[in-house]
Amino acid sequence: MQISSESVKVGHPDLVADIIAANVIAAILDEEKKQKLTLANMPHCGLEVFLGKGLCLVGGEVRSRVNVDIDKIARDSVIELGYNHAAVGLNGHLMGVLNAIIPQSPDINQGTSCLLNKDREIGAGDQGIMYGFACDETPEMLPLPYVLVNRLMRAFEYCQDPIFAPDGKGQVSVDYDVKTGKPCRVAKVLMSNSIDYRFVKGDRLKIRDRAKKIAFESLKDCVDKKTEFLFNPTGEWNAINSCSAADSGVTGRKLVVQFYGGYPGAQLGGGAVVNKTPEKVDCSAAFGARHVAKNIVAAGLAAKCSVQLAYAIGIAEPFSIYVNTFGTGKVPDDRLEKIIRDLFDLTPAGLIEKFNLLDGNIYRRIPRTFFMDNYRWEKTDMAKTLRKAVK
């Protein structure tokens, strides 16, 4: 059997929208920090960004003590990604920026502010259901197809070959052993990347060979002579027809590829992540659920684990906790649920402090990858404690 995962480069218009939103929040947090930022006075933001035909619309709600230059942040974000000329589909220097941000609703604020909340704590910024997932297929405790396709994206982002413009996406299919359920080899690699023909000289057919070399080098431990490689299967993708010149970009539209790549059993819940401050559990609890699931697998209590966290708006503690170890658990799932509630602080305040989510630099990093980095929620610091708790 084969399992596939897809991902996109940071130049994909949906990720560009995510990056702009995240950079706005990062700038707000940076300015708030200059005024002694605390949990009590933290900003509350929920942003949406739309990109289309050279236009950027930034909307949503913000409650903050500071003001930031939305226009400059949006333009700088786009230019830093390499979008500086119409030949690559978007020119940040000429991009139109519309600011449609409004103040946060006072009805929401009274539940999320620890100064106004009836329990004097940070309540969940909205109701919602978040999932975290981990498995023992890779050292990162993530599904192998997900790890490989993200490795593929980073390889094309960092290759420094100017013919490969910023916009691109890929897909990796892995053969699994039917009896053991373990991954065996990479069967297929698909890479689509916009081409900047200003830098193409000579035979255009060699572009595919250059792409294959980058792809297979990044996946060299897993590909073999039988691995199929497809590149730009329509036959043509001119960068002038990429990004917002050919497709809109919207925050939160690539959640499947940002989380677990569509891996079976790794469910998707909640909403967009990088465009919200962390009192909104779509952000903080998504990372919290991943942290719990990863530590369960790291503790050897399961080979595969999914954790669901549900919240009610204005209430800090999770509404419910659900664990599924897919029959691989060393202890019953319902017992793990109780242990999680006893050992982990899954309130917004607890997650914000544990994962340092008021650091603007975190927001600048997470659009590229939610997990494959040295984030605090990727640490297995609770594995030993979990092992002791089940004895």
C-alpha positions in Angstrom: 0.0 0.0 0.0 1.1 3.6 -0.6 0.5 6.7 1.6 1.1 10.1 0.2 1.7 13.5 1.8 1.9 16.9 0.1 3.4 20.2 1.1 4.1 23.7 -0.4 7.0 26.1 -0.5 6.8 29.3 1.5 6.3 31.1 -1.8 2.9 29.4 -2.4 0.3 32.2 -2.2 -1.5 30.6 0.8 1.7 30.4 2.8 2.6 34.0 1.8 -0.7 35.0 3.3 0.1 33.1 6.5 3.6 34.6 6.6 2.2 38.2 6.3 -0.3 37.5 9.1 2.3 35.9 11.3 4.7 38.8 10.7 2.1 41.3 11.7 1.5 39.5 15.0 5.3 39.2 15.5 5.7 42.9 15.1 2.9 43.6 17.6 4.5 41.3 20.1 7.9 43.0 19.6 6.4 46.4 20.3 4.4 45.1 23.2 7.5 43.7 24.8 9.0 47.2 24.9 6.1 48.1 27.2 6.6 45.2 29.6 4.4 42.5 28.0 2.7 40.1 30.4 -0.1 37.6 30.3 -2.3 40.3 31.9 -1.8 42.9 29.1 -1.0 40.6 26.1 -2.5 41.6 22.8 -5.4 39.7 21.3 -5.3 39.2 17.5 -7.2 37.2 14.9 -6.0 38.2 11.4 -7.0 37.1 7.9 -4.9 37.9 4.8 -6.0 37.6 1.2 -3.7 37.9 -1.8 -4.9 38.3 -5.4 -3.7 39.9 -8.5 -1.1 42.1 -6.9 -3.4 43.1 -4.0 -3.0 42.2 -0.3 -6.0 42.7 2.1 -5.3 42.4 5.8 -8.4 42.1 8.0 -9.6 40.7 11.2 -9.5 41.9 14.8 -6.8 43.3 17.0 -6.7 44.6 20.6 -3.3 46.0 21.4 -1.6 48.9 23.1 0.6 49.5 20.1 0.4 50.3 16.4 2.4 48.7 13.6 2.9 49.6 10.0 0.8 47.0 8.2 1.7 48.2 4.8 5.4 47.9 5.4 5.1 44.5 7.0 3.1 43.1 4.1 5.5 44.5 1.5 8.7 43.4 3.3 7.3 39.9 3.9 6.6 39.5 0.2 10.0 40.9 -0.9 11.9 38.7 1.5 10.3 35.7 -0.1 11.7 36.7 -3.5 8.7 38.4 -4.9 10.3 41.6 -6.2 9.3 41.5 -9.9 6.3 40.8 -12.1 8.3 38.1 -13.8 7.9 35.9 -10.7 4.1 36.5 -10.3 4.2 39.3 -7.6 6.1 42.5 -7.0 6.1 43.5 -3.4 7.3 47.0 -4.3 4.2 47.6 -6.3 1.7 45.5 -4.3 -1.5 47.2 -3.1 -2.2 46.8 0.6 -5.6 47.4 2.2 -6.0 47.5 5.9 -9.4 46.3 7.2 -8.5 45.5 10.8 -11.1 46.3 13.5 -10.9 46.2 17.3 -11.6 42.9 19.1 -15.2 42.4 20.2 -15.6 43.3 23.9 -17.8 40.2 24.3 -14.8 38.0 23.4 -12.4 40.2 25.3 -14.3 39.7 28.6 -13.7 35.9 28.4 -10.1 35.9 27.2 -8.6 38.7 29.3 -7.4 37.5 32.8 -8.4 41.0 34.1 -12.0 40.7 32.9 -12.6 37.0 33.0 -14.9 36.0 35.8 -12.3 33.4 37.0 -9.5 35.9 36.6 -7.7 33.7 34.1 -7.1 33.6 30.4 -10.1 31.8 28.9 -9.9 30.0 25.6 -10.3 32.6 22.8 -12.9 30.5 21.1 -14.5 27.0 21.3 -12.7 24.5 19.2 -11.3 21.0 18.8 -7.6 20.5 18.3 -5.7 17.4 17.4 -2.1 16.4 18.1 -0.4 13.3 16.5 2.8 11.4 16.8 4.2 8.0 15.6 7.4 6.1 15.8 8.1 6.1 12.0 10.9 8.8 12.2 13.2 10.4 14.8 10.9 13.4 14.6 8.0 11.1 15.6 6.1 12.2 12.5 4.9 10.2 9.5 7.6 9.5 7.1 5.8 10.9 4.0 5.2 14.2 5.9 8.9 14.4 6.9 10.1 13.7 3.4 7.9 16.1 1.6 8.8 18.9 3.9 12.5 18.0 3.4 11.8 18.3 -0.3 10.2 21.7 0.1 13.1 23.1 2.1 15.6 21.7 -0.5 14.0 23.7 -3.3 13.7 26.8 -1.1 17.4 26.7 -0.2 18.8 25.4 -3.5 19.9 28.9 -4.7 19.1 28.0 -8.3 17.4 31.2 -9.6 15.4 29.3 -12.3 13.2 27.8 -9.5 11.0 30.8 -8.5 9.4 31.0 -5.1 6.1 29.3 -5.8 6.0 25.6 -5.7 4.5 22.5 -4.2 5.3 18.8 -3.9 4.1 15.3 -3.0 5.8 12.1 -1.8 4.3 8.6 -1.9 5.8 6.0 0.3 5.3 2.2 0.1 4.2 0.5 3.3 4.5 -3.1 4.3 0.9 -4.4 4.5 1.7 -6.9 7.3 3.8 -4.7 9.6 2.4 -1.3 8.6 6.0 0.1 8.4 7.3 2.3 5.6 9.6 0.6 3.1 10.7 3.0 0.3 9.7 6.1 -1.6 7.7 5.1 -4.6 6.9 8.4 -6.2 8.1 12.0 -6.0 6.1 14.9 -7.5 7.5 18.4 -7.7 5.9 21.4 -9.3 7.9 24.6 -9.3 7.4 27.9 -11.2 10.2 28.6 -13.5 11.8 32.0 -13.9 12.8 31.9 -17.6 14.9 35.0 -17.3 17.6 32.7 -16.0 17.1 29.7 -18.3 19.7 29.3 -20.9 20.0 26.4 -23.4 17.9 23.3 -23.4 14.7 23.6 -21.3 14.5 19.9 -20.9 17.5 20.0 -18.6 15.4 21.9 -16.0 13.7 18.6 -15.1 17.2 17.0 -14.6 18.2 19.8 -12.3 14.9 19.5 -10.3 15.4 15.7 -10.0 18.9 16.1 -8.7 17.7 18.5 -6.0 14.8 16.3 -5.1 16.7 13.0 -4.9 19.6 14.5 -3.0 17.2 15.7 -0.3 15.6 12.2 -0.1 18.7 10.2 -0.8 18.2 7.8 2.2 14.8 6.7 0.9 14.7 6.8 -2.9 16.0 4.1 -5.2 16.4 3.4 -9.0 12.7 2.5 -9.3 11.4 5.7 -7.6 9.3 7.6 -10.1 9.9 11.4 -10.5 7.4 13.8 -12.0 8.2 17.5 -12.6 5.6 20.1 -13.7 3.3 17.5 -15.1 1.3 20.0 -17.1 4.5 20.6 -19.1 4.9 24.3 -18.3 4.7 26.6 -15.3 6.1 30.0 -16.1 6.8 32.1 -13.0 5.0 35.0 -14.5 1.9 33.0 -14.0 2.5 32.0 -10.4 1.6 33.3 -6.9 -1.2 35.9 -6.9 -0.9 36.4 -10.7 -2.5 33.0 -11.2 -4.0 32.0 -7.8 -5.4 33.7 -4.7 -3.8 33.2 -1.3 -5.7 32.9 1.9 -4.6 32.4 5.5 -5.3 28.9 6.9 -5.9 27.2 3.6 -2.9 24.9 3.9 -3.6 23.5 7.3 -3.6 19.8 6.1 -0.1 20.1 4.7 1.2 22.2 7.7 0.0 19.7 10.2 0.4 16.1 9.3 0.2 16.0 5.5 -3.0 14.1 5.3 -1.6 11.0 7.0 -4.4 8.5 7.8 -5.3 8.8 11.5 -3.8 12.2 11.9 -6.9 14.3 12.1 -7.3 18.0 11.5 -9.3 20.2 13.9 -9.5 23.8 14.9 -8.8 26.5 12.5 -5.9 28.6 11.2 -2.9 28.8 13.5 -0.2 31.4 12.6 -2.7 34.3 12.3 -3.8 34.3 15.9 -2.3 35.2 19.3 -2.0 32.2 21.6 -5.0 32.8 23.9 -6.8 31.4 20.8 -6.5 27.7 21.3 -6.4 27.0 17.5 -2.8 28.1 18.0 -1.6 27.2 21.5 -3.6 23.9 22.0 -2.7 22.6 18.5 0.9 22.7 19.7 -0.1 21.5 23.2 -1.8 18.4 21.7 1.2 17.6 19.6 3.5 17.9 22.6 1.3 15.5 24.6 1.1 12.9 21.7 4.8 13.1 21.0 5.7 12.5 24.7 3.4 9.5 24.9 5.2 8.0 21.9 8.6 9.0 23.2 7.8 7.4 26.5 7.2 4.1 24.7 3.6 4.0 25.8 2.3 3.8 22.1 3.7 3.5 18.6 1.1 5.9 17.3 -1.0 8.4 19.2 -3.7 11.0 18.5 -4.8 13.4 21.2 -8.0 15.6 20.9 -8.4 18.7 23.1 -11.7 20.5 23.1 -12.3 23.9 24.6 -15.2 26.3 25.4 -14.8 30.0 24.8 -13.9 31.9 28.0 -13.0 28.7 30.0 -9.4 27.9 30.6 -9.4 24.1 31.2 -10.0 21.8 28.3 -13.7 20.9 27.8 -12.7 17.3 27.1 -9.6 15.2 26.4 -9.6 12.1 24.1 -6.7 9.8 23.3 -6.5 7.1 20.5 -3.4 4.9 20.3 -4.8 2.8 17.5 -4.4 -0.4 19.3 -0.7 0.2 20.0 -1.0 1.5 23.5 0.8 -0.2 26.5 -2.0 1.1 28.8 -5.7 1.8 28.1 -6.5 5.0 26.3 -8.9 6.1 29.0 -6.2 5.8 31.6 -3.9 8.0 29.4 -6.7 10.6 29.3 -6.7 10.9 33.1 -2.9 11.0 33.3 -2.7 13.8 30.7 -5.2 15.9 32.7 -3.1 15.3 35.9 0.3 16.0 34.3 -0.1 18.6 31.6 -1.2 22.2 32.1 -3.3 22.7 29.0 -4.8 26.0 29.8 -4.0 28.9 27.4 -1.8 30.6 30.1 0.0 27.3 30.8 0.6 26.7 27.1 1.7 30.2 26.4 4.3 30.2 29.3 5.6 26.7 28.6 6.0 27.2 24.8 7.1 30.9 25.0 4.3 31.9 22.7 4.6 35.6 23.3 7.9 35.6 21.5 7.5 37.3 18.1 10.3 35.2 16.6 8.2 32.0 17.1 5.6 33.5 14.8 8.2 34.3 12.2 9.2 30.7 12.1 6.1 28.6 12.3 4.5 29.3 8.9 7.4 27.3 7.3 7.0 24.3 9.6 4.9 23.6 12.7 7.0 20.8 14.0 10.3 20.0 12.4 12.3 22.6 14.4 13.6 23.1 18.0 10.3 24.5 19.3 9.5 23.8 22.9 6.4 21.8 22.0 8.7 19.4 20.1 10.7 18.5 23.3 10.1 15.1 24.9 10.6 16.5 28.4 7.6 14.7 29.8 8.4 11.2 28.6 10.1 10.1 31.8 7.3 11.5 33.9 4.7 9.7 31.8 6.6 6.4 32.2 6.6 6.8 36.0 2.9 7.7 36.0 1.8 4.4 34.4 3.8 2.2 36.7 
